[in-house]
């Protein structure tokens, strides 16, 4: 299986666990926007959802099953992922405003 496909599967499967891993003293794997762009089908969001908004960041969204997964990337350096959140698909209208 190509590495980019492995990254995509791992992100979707483990995405909700990233904050838990960090709080448990483990360091989540570094993910640059370049890696994400190549591996994960997504849409660009004009604005990040309020619950994920941070200074100097941008957001991308991926839909899997009945959830919208939002990835937050920093504009600094190689644009590392700095946040993540999942939302029920029936709330997508609020995310796209």
C-alpha positions as a Python dict, from the first residue, in 0.01 Angstrom:
ca = {
    (1, 'X'): (0, 0, 0),
    (2, 'X'): (148, 342, -92),
    (3, 'X'): (265, 556, 200),
    (4, 'X'): (21, 838, 117),
    (5, 'X'): (-272, 594, 140),
    (6, 'X'): (-139, 464, 471),
    (7, 'X'): (-117, 819, 606),
    (8, 'X'): (-473, 894, 495),
    (9, 'X'): (-610, 579, 657),
    (10, 'X'): (-414, 642, 976),
    (11, 'X'): (-530, 1003, 999),
    (12, 'X'): (-895, 922, 963),
    (13, 'X'): (-876, 624, 1195),
    (14, 'X'): (-655, 784, 1461),
    (15, 'X'): (-745, 1150, 1417),
    (16, 'X'): (-980, 1168, 1716),
    (17, 'X'): (-707, 1007, 1929),
    (18, 'X'): (-437, 1266, 1854),
    (19, 'X'): (-528, 1500, 2142),
    (20, 'X'): (-553, 1199, 2376),
    (21, 'X'): (-209, 1075, 2275),
    (22, 'X'): (-59, 1417, 2339),
    (23, 'X'): (-221, 1442, 2681),
    (24, 'X'): (-96, 1094, 2771),
    (25, 'X'): (264, 1212, 2728),
    (26, 'X'): (305, 1075, 2377),
    (27, 'X'): (404, 1298, 2088),
    (28, 'X'): (171, 1278, 1787),
    (29, 'X'): (343, 1224, 1451),
    (30, 'X'): (431, 1542, 1263),
    (31, 'X'): (208, 1600, 961),
    (32, 'X'): (290, 1883, 721),
    (33, 'X'): (30, 2033, 491),
    (34, 'X'): (229, 1904, 193),
    (35, 'X'): (190, 1545, 320),
    (36, 'X'): (-179, 1599, 397),
    (37, 'X'): (-244, 1760, 57),
    (38, 'X'): (-101, 1457, -124),
    (39, 'X'): (-268, 1191, 94),
    (40, 'X'): (-612, 1309, 200),
    (41, 'X'): (-901, 1403, -31),
    (42, 'X'): (-1038, 1726, 115),
    (43, 'X'): (-1202, 2062, 61),
    (44, 'X'): (-1059, 2401, 152),
    (45, 'X'): (-1253, 2594, 415),
    (46, 'X'): (-1263, 2973, 393),
    (47, 'X'): (-1276, 2989, 773),
    (48, 'X'): (-1205, 2743, 1049),
    (49, 'X'): (-1498, 2643, 1272),
    (50, 'X'): (-1511, 2864, 1582),
    (51, 'X'): (-1415, 2572, 1807),
    (52, 'X'): (-1090, 2519, 1610),
    (53, 'X'): (-1001, 2874, 1507),
    (54, 'X'): (-650, 2988, 1599),
    (55, 'X'): (-425, 3275, 1496),
    (56, 'X'): (-218, 3224, 1180),
    (57, 'X'): (-390, 2900, 1072),
    (58, 'X'): (-605, 2758, 793),
    (59, 'X'): (-843, 2461, 780),
    (60, 'X'): (-922, 2175, 546),
    (61, 'X'): (-1210, 1928, 573),
    (62, 'X'): (-1251, 1565, 479),
    (63, 'X'): (-1578, 1373, 487),
    (64, 'X'): (-1590, 1011, 592),
    (65, 'X'): (-1911, 822, 658),
    (66, 'X'): (-2137, 1067, 841),
    (67, 'X'): (-1869, 1290, 987),
    (68, 'X'): (-1676, 1593, 870),
    (69, 'X'): (-1315, 1588, 991),
    (70, 'X'): (-1149, 1929, 1007),
    (71, 'X'): (-770, 1960, 1009),
    (72, 'X'): (-602, 2282, 1127),
    (73, 'X'): (-263, 2380, 984),
    (74, 'X'): (-24, 2658, 1082),
    (75, 'X'): (105, 2904, 824),
    (76, 'X'): (447, 2877, 993),
    (77, 'X'): (734, 2657, 871),
    (78, 'X'): (619, 2359, 666),
    (79, 'X'): (259, 2424, 776),
    (80, 'X'): (230, 2151, 1039),
    (81, 'X'): (-107, 2024, 1158),
    (82, 'X'): (-184, 2195, 1488),
    (83, 'X'): (-544, 2091, 1550),
    (84, 'X'): (-820, 1851, 1458),
    (85, 'X'): (-1192, 1813, 1517),
    (86, 'X'): (-1479, 1592, 1402),
    (87, 'X'): (-1834, 1706, 1347),
    (88, 'X'): (-2155, 1526, 1255),
    (89, 'X'): (-2233, 1572, 885),
    (90, 'X'): (-2579, 1707, 962),
    (91, 'X'): (-2403, 2014, 1108),
    (92, 'X'): (-2204, 2086, 792),
    (93, 'X'): (-2399, 2403, 710),
    (94, 'X'): (-2261, 2570, 1023),
    (95, 'X'): (-1905, 2474, 927),
    (96, 'X'): (-1936, 2620, 579),
    (97, 'X'): (-2066, 2963, 685),
}
